[in-house]
Amino acid sequence: MKSFKTALSALLLSLLLVGSALAAEPVTKVNINTADAATIDRVLLNIGPSKAEAIVAYRKANGPFKSLEQLALVKGVGLKTVEKNRARIQLGGGTAAPARKQAAKGVVKR
């Protein structure tokens, strides 16, 4: 009887853990080249209001971030923080290159 209770408890615990893993929220991303300090503070881990303001100030002074590692140049933000937030940070708008114009059918270019 004791082993049955132990097995049942283990089963319930594993179902609880699986259920909580499936219910986890998807990761929210932030574009650090366009976001305001409040958004950066809300989305990134270990980034509070003062560090978020420092990120925006650095961006205004030095232009847009070109790499995630460049974020570590901001005072108070280290490489560990950058790595922890890698999945949450976007650098560009993700715009695709403009499509080439295709020649009209039946027209031969020379």
Backbone as a chain_set.jsonl record, in Angstrom:
{"seq": "MKSFKTALSALLLSLLLVGSALAAEPVTKVNINTADAATIDRVLLNIGPSKAEAIVAYRKANGPFKSLEQLALVKGVGLKTVEKNRARIQLGGGTAAPARKQAAKGVVKR", "coords": {"N": [[0.818, -1.187, 0.0], [1.99, 1.196, 0.746], [3.917, 1.574, -1.242], [2.255, 1.945, -3.411], [1.051, 4.428, -2.842], [3.314, 6.026, -2.943], [4.067, 5.717, -5.625], [1.809, 6.794, -6.865], [1.929, 9.423, -5.922], [4.332, 10.255, -7.115], [3.595, 10.102, -9.805], [1.541, 12.047, -9.947], [3.01, 14.339, -9.283], [4.81, 14.462, -11.441], [3.015, 14.887, -13.561], [2.044, 17.378, -12.827], [4.355, 18.956, -13.079], [4.883, 18.695, -15.84], [2.576, 19.846, -16.875], [2.841, 22.502, -15.969], [5.086, 23.262, -17.385], [4.16, 23.183, -20.007], [2.307, 25.2, -19.909], [3.768, 27.492, -19.796], [4.599, 30.862, -20.613], [5.192, 32.201, -23.906], [8.349, 33.559, -24.934], [8.727, 36.999, -24.679], [9.794, 39.476, -26.937], [12.046, 42.242, -27.411], [12.912, 45.082, -29.273], [15.853, 46.527, -28.993], [16.808, 48.723, -30.275], [14.745, 50.404, -30.852], [12.918, 50.484, -28.775], [11.388, 52.001, -25.862], [12.553, 53.037, -22.575], [10.876, 52.012, -20.565], [9.704, 49.759, -21.738], [11.944, 48.158, -22.253], [12.78, 47.725, -19.624], [10.593, 46.238, -18.692], [10.626, 43.866, -20.242], [13.221, 42.676, -20.359], [15.382, 40.562, -18.422], [16.867, 41.124, -15.233], [17.267, 43.801, -15.721], [16.674, 46.897, -14.668], [14.843, 50.008, -14.125], [16.856, 52.071, -14.159], [19.045, 50.932, -15.549], [17.765, 50.408, -17.952], [17.229, 53.016, -18.811], [19.879, 53.794, -19.146], [20.597, 52.188, -21.31], [18.988, 53.269, -23.35], [20.047, 55.87, -23.392], [22.699, 55.33, -24.169], [22.232, 54.324, -26.716], [21.17, 56.605, -27.978], [23.402, 58.266, -27.909], [25.388, 56.824, -29.299], [24.313, 55.65, -31.54], [22.394, 53.042, -33.24], [22.379, 49.695, -31.859], [24.57, 47.238, -33.07], [25.282, 44.666, -32.559], [24.627, 42.043, -30.178], [26.561, 41.815, -28.234], [27.552, 44.359, -28.065], [25.805, 45.603, -26.4], [26.751, 45.045, -23.895], [28.55, 47.036, -23.435], [27.262, 49.087, -22.253], [27.033, 50.87, -19.253], [26.719, 49.014, -16.326], [25.527, 46.839, -17.479], [26.332, 43.596, -18.116], [28.121, 40.869, -19.769], [26.967, 38.486, -18.885], [24.344, 39.221, -18.326], [23.528, 39.94, -20.878], [23.703, 37.443, -22.184], [21.768, 36.03, -20.733], [19.497, 37.259, -21.629], [19.429, 36.844, -24.329], [17.521, 35.518, -26.012], [15.43, 37.246, -25.83], [16.007, 39.636, -27.014], [15.927, 41.783, -29.804], [17.525, 43.152, -32.649], [17.157, 44.373, -35.159], [14.581, 45.535, -37.434], [13.742, 43.483, -38.941], [13.173, 43.692, -41.597], [12.65, 42.72, -44.911], [14.777, 42.434, -47.786], [14.244, 44.569, -50.593], [12.235, 43.308, -53.229], [13.362, 42.172, -56.425], [12.6, 43.751, -59.495], [10.722, 42.115, -61.903], [11.142, 41.261, -65.31], [8.731, 42.075, -67.788], [6.464, 39.672, -69.172], [7.344, 38.194, -72.213], [8.977, 40.246, -73.026], [12.187, 40.838, -74.057], [15.248, 41.32, -72.584], [18.14, 43.116, -73.539]], "CA": [[0.0, 0.0, 0.0], [2.873, 2.352, 0.827], [4.538, 1.769, -2.553], [1.214, 2.47, -4.299], [0.938, 5.862, -2.55], [4.534, 6.661, -3.437], [3.984, 5.737, -7.088], [0.759, 7.744, -7.221], [2.466, 10.761, -5.652], [5.318, 10.548, -8.153], [2.858, 10.326, -11.048], [0.874, 13.347, -9.854], [4.041, 15.372, -9.327], [5.326, 14.567, -12.809], [1.965, 15.521, -14.365], [2.02, 18.786, -12.45], [5.525, 19.602, -13.673], [4.689, 18.741, -17.289], [1.521, 20.828, -17.122], [3.357, 23.857, -15.783], [6.019, 23.538, -18.481], [3.368, 23.443, -21.207], [1.561, 26.439, -19.725], [4.696, 28.621, -19.735], [4.383, 31.879, -21.635], [6.269, 32.347, -24.881], [9.269, 34.642, -24.605], [8.452, 38.287, -25.309], [11.022, 40.069, -27.455], [12.098, 43.695, -27.471], [13.921, 45.638, -30.169], [16.552, 47.513, -28.172], [17.126, 49.9, -31.083], [13.567, 51.256, -31.001], [12.07, 50.454, -27.58], [11.626, 52.981, -24.813], [13.138, 52.458, -21.366], [9.867, 51.249, -19.821], [9.545, 48.458, -22.394], [13.179, 47.404, -21.998], [12.711, 47.344, -18.212], [9.547, 45.23, -18.515], [10.863, 42.621, -20.976], [14.525, 42.058, -20.111], [15.681, 40.083, -17.078], [17.954, 41.808, -14.522], [17.383, 45.175, -16.204], [15.704, 47.751, -14.001], [14.615, 51.3, -14.78], [18.077, 52.856, -14.394], [19.808, 50.298, -16.633], [17.002, 50.616, -19.186], [17.514, 54.404, -19.21], [21.265, 53.821, -19.626], [20.593, 51.572, -22.646], [18.428, 54.258, -24.276], [21.015, 56.966, -23.497], [23.825, 54.837, -24.972], [21.747, 54.236, -28.097], [21.061, 57.972, -28.505], [24.746, 58.832, -28.05], [26.266, 56.04, -30.176], [23.595, 55.055, -32.662], [21.773, 51.742, -32.958], [23.227, 48.547, -31.549], [24.813, 46.381, -34.233], [25.43, 43.294, -32.069], [24.21, 41.876, -28.788], [27.716, 42.027, -27.382], [27.71, 45.804, -27.901], [24.961, 45.973, -25.263], [27.569, 44.917, -22.687], [29.312, 48.275, -23.266], [26.45, 49.989, -21.441], [27.415, 50.769, -17.845], [25.785, 48.245, -15.515], [25.062, 45.657, -18.213], [27.468, 42.73, -18.406], [27.909, 39.784, -20.731], [26.038, 37.498, -18.314], [22.992, 39.749, -18.528], [23.254, 39.839, -22.318], [23.456, 36.027, -22.478], [20.505, 35.643, -20.108], [18.409, 37.881, -22.384], [19.668, 36.667, -25.773], [16.285, 35.145, -26.714], [14.456, 38.322, -25.665], [16.491, 40.861, -27.657], [15.986, 41.923, -31.259], [18.313, 44.32, -33.029], [16.626, 45.028, -36.346], [13.152, 45.44, -37.656], [13.449, 42.268, -39.683], [12.618, 44.001, -42.91], [13.259, 41.953, -45.999], [15.331, 43.235, -48.874], [13.219, 44.771, -51.619], [12.24, 42.312, -54.302], [13.769, 42.667, -57.743], [11.526, 43.863, -60.477], [10.845, 41.101, -62.945], [10.83, 41.742, -66.656], [7.393, 41.696, -68.236], [6.474, 38.49, -70.034], [7.466, 38.431, -73.645], [9.951, 41.296, -73.311], [13.536, 40.308, -73.962], [16.234, 42.345, -72.259], [19.399, 42.961, -74.264]], "C": [[0.868, 1.26, 0.0], [3.522, 2.627, -0.532], [3.528, 2.31, -3.567], [1.057, 3.978, -4.101], [2.152, 6.618, -3.084], [4.5, 6.779, -4.956], [2.943, 6.744, -7.559], [1.233, 9.184, -7.005], [3.471, 11.175, -6.721], [4.643, 10.853, -9.485], [2.189, 11.699, -11.044], [1.878, 14.496, -9.926], [4.581, 15.555, -10.739], [4.296, 15.207, -13.735], [1.873, 17.013, -14.075], [3.179, 19.544, -13.094], [5.394, 19.729, -15.182], [3.644, 19.791, -17.641], [2.016, 22.25, -16.971], [4.349, 24.226, -16.88], [5.265, 23.864, -19.764], [2.625, 24.766, -21.115], [2.466, 27.669, -19.694], [4.448, 29.575, -20.897], [5.51, 31.859, -22.661], [7.111, 33.57, -24.517], [8.883, 35.892, -25.391], [9.774, 38.89, -25.742], [10.902, 41.578, -27.49], [13.212, 44.112, -28.425], [14.616, 46.756, -29.408], [16.962, 48.752, -28.961], [15.938, 50.841, -31.237], [12.74, 51.379, -29.727], [12.404, 51.584, -26.616], [12.116, 52.26, -23.556], [12.134, 51.606, -20.594], [9.676, 49.857, -20.415], [10.765, 47.583, -22.148], [13.175, 46.881, -20.567], [11.727, 46.199, -18.004], [9.927, 43.88, -19.107], [12.162, 41.928, -20.567], [14.712, 41.689, -18.645], [16.894, 40.821, -16.52], [18.241, 43.203, -15.069], [16.27, 45.97, -15.531], [15.566, 49.076, -14.726], [15.895, 52.076, -15.08], [18.935, 52.25, -15.503], [19.093, 50.47, -17.966], [17.218, 52.035, -19.706], [18.933, 54.52, -19.757], [21.368, 53.221, -21.027], [20.08, 52.571, -23.674], [19.404, 55.419, -24.468], [22.214, 56.558, -24.35], [23.434, 54.793, -26.443], [21.648, 55.62, -28.729], [22.434, 58.575, -28.763], [25.577, 58.134, -29.117], [25.582, 55.434, -31.392], [23.078, 53.678, -32.303], [22.801, 50.648, -32.666], [23.35, 47.675, -32.787], [24.981, 44.918, -33.838], [24.956, 43.234, -30.622], [25.355, 42.172, -27.833], [27.957, 43.513, -27.127], [26.867, 46.305, -26.725], [25.747, 45.908, -23.953], [28.447, 46.144, -22.458], [28.549, 49.31, -22.444], [26.811, 49.775, -19.978], [26.319, 50.045, -17.059], [25.236, 47.003, -16.19], [26.286, 44.825, -18.571], [27.114, 41.641, -19.402], [26.949, 38.722, -20.202], [24.588, 37.943, -18.509], [22.591, 39.651, -19.99], [22.917, 38.396, -22.675], [22.106, 35.57, -21.921], [19.306, 36.144, -20.921], [18.508, 37.671, -23.885], [18.378, 36.369, -26.55], [15.234, 36.253, -26.669], [14.813, 39.582, -26.452], [16.444, 40.737, -29.169], [16.787, 43.182, -31.558], [17.702, 45.086, -34.188], [15.134, 44.85, -36.456], [12.761, 44.196, -38.416], [12.851, 42.54, -41.043], [13.374, 43.237, -43.97], [13.811, 42.909, -47.043], [14.259, 43.413, -49.936], [13.361, 43.755, -52.737], [12.681, 42.955, -55.605], [12.557, 42.77, -58.643], [11.768, 42.828, -61.557], [10.476, 41.724, -64.282], [9.443, 41.254, -67.046], [7.5, 40.502, -69.167], [6.563, 38.91, -71.491], [8.463, 39.518, -74.0], [11.333, 40.713, -73.08], [14.477, 41.459, -73.664], [17.507, 42.07, -73.023], [20.455, 43.823, -73.696]], "O": [[0.542, 2.255, -0.647], [3.662, 3.784, -0.929], [3.899, 3.049, -4.479], [0.942, 4.724, -5.073], [2.021, 7.721, -3.614], [4.861, 7.817, -5.51], [3.163, 7.464, -8.533], [0.96, 10.058, -7.827], [3.46, 12.318, -7.179], [5.067, 11.753, -10.209], [2.265, 12.431, -12.031], [1.612, 15.514, -10.566], [4.786, 16.684, -11.183], [4.663, 15.993, -14.609], [1.648, 17.814, -14.981], [2.995, 20.653, -13.596], [5.755, 20.761, -15.749], [3.814, 20.541, -18.603], [1.65, 23.119, -17.762], [4.438, 25.392, -17.262], [5.69, 24.731, -20.527], [2.343, 25.389, -22.139], [1.966, 28.788, -19.577], [4.131, 29.157, -22.011], [6.651, 31.537, -22.328], [6.628, 34.498, -23.869], [8.731, 35.849, -26.611], [10.761, 38.829, -25.009], [9.804, 42.128, -27.584], [14.314, 43.565, -28.389], [14.032, 47.82, -29.198], [17.418, 49.732, -28.373], [16.105, 51.966, -31.707], [11.931, 52.3, -29.614], [13.537, 52.061, -26.557], [12.095, 51.031, -23.485], [12.508, 50.58, -20.026], [9.506, 48.885, -19.68], [10.629, 46.392, -21.864], [13.526, 45.726, -20.325], [11.997, 45.287, -17.223], [9.588, 42.845, -18.534], [12.189, 40.703, -20.442], [14.265, 42.401, -17.746], [17.839, 41.11, -17.254], [19.342, 43.724, -14.896], [15.086, 45.749, -15.785], [16.109, 49.251, -15.816], [16.011, 52.678, -16.147], [19.495, 52.985, -16.316], [19.739, 50.657, -18.998], [17.373, 52.236, -20.911], [19.172, 55.254, -20.716], [22.151, 53.703, -21.845], [20.663, 52.711, -24.75], [19.571, 55.903, -25.588], [22.694, 57.347, -25.163], [24.216, 55.179, -27.312], [22.004, 55.792, -29.894], [22.614, 59.314, -29.73], [26.391, 58.779, -29.779], [26.235, 54.764, -32.193], [23.296, 53.197, -31.191], [23.929, 50.677, -33.158], [22.362, 47.405, -33.47], [24.841, 44.028, -34.676], [24.895, 44.252, -29.932], [25.143, 42.716, -26.75], [28.504, 43.885, -26.089], [27.192, 47.329, -26.124], [25.441, 46.636, -23.009], [29.034, 46.28, -21.385], [29.129, 50.297, -21.992], [26.888, 48.638, -19.512], [25.147, 50.416, -17.12], [24.556, 46.198, -15.553], [27.183, 45.309, -19.26], [25.965, 41.506, -19.821], [26.201, 38.122, -20.974], [23.717, 37.131, -18.82], [21.448, 39.32, -20.305], [21.947, 38.148, -23.393], [21.388, 34.808, -22.57], [18.237, 35.534, -20.905], [17.739, 38.266, -24.64], [18.172, 36.916, -27.633], [14.246, 36.194, -27.401], [13.999, 40.501, -26.545], [16.862, 39.731, -29.741], [16.732, 44.157, -30.809], [17.726, 46.317, -34.2], [14.509, 44.122, -35.685], [11.576, 43.881, -38.526], [12.109, 41.718, -41.582], [14.6, 43.128, -43.922], [13.362, 44.049, -47.163], [13.452, 42.511, -50.16], [14.469, 43.394, -53.135], [12.409, 44.129, -55.858], [11.619, 41.978, -58.556], [12.882, 42.685, -62.062], [9.611, 42.596, -64.366], [9.035, 40.152, -66.678], [8.499, 40.334, -69.865], [5.924, 39.869, -71.922], [8.771, 39.697, -75.179], [11.608, 40.156, -72.017], [14.51, 42.452, -74.391], [17.919, 40.916, -73.148], [21.584, 43.82, -74.185]]}, "num_chains": 1, "name": "protein.A"}
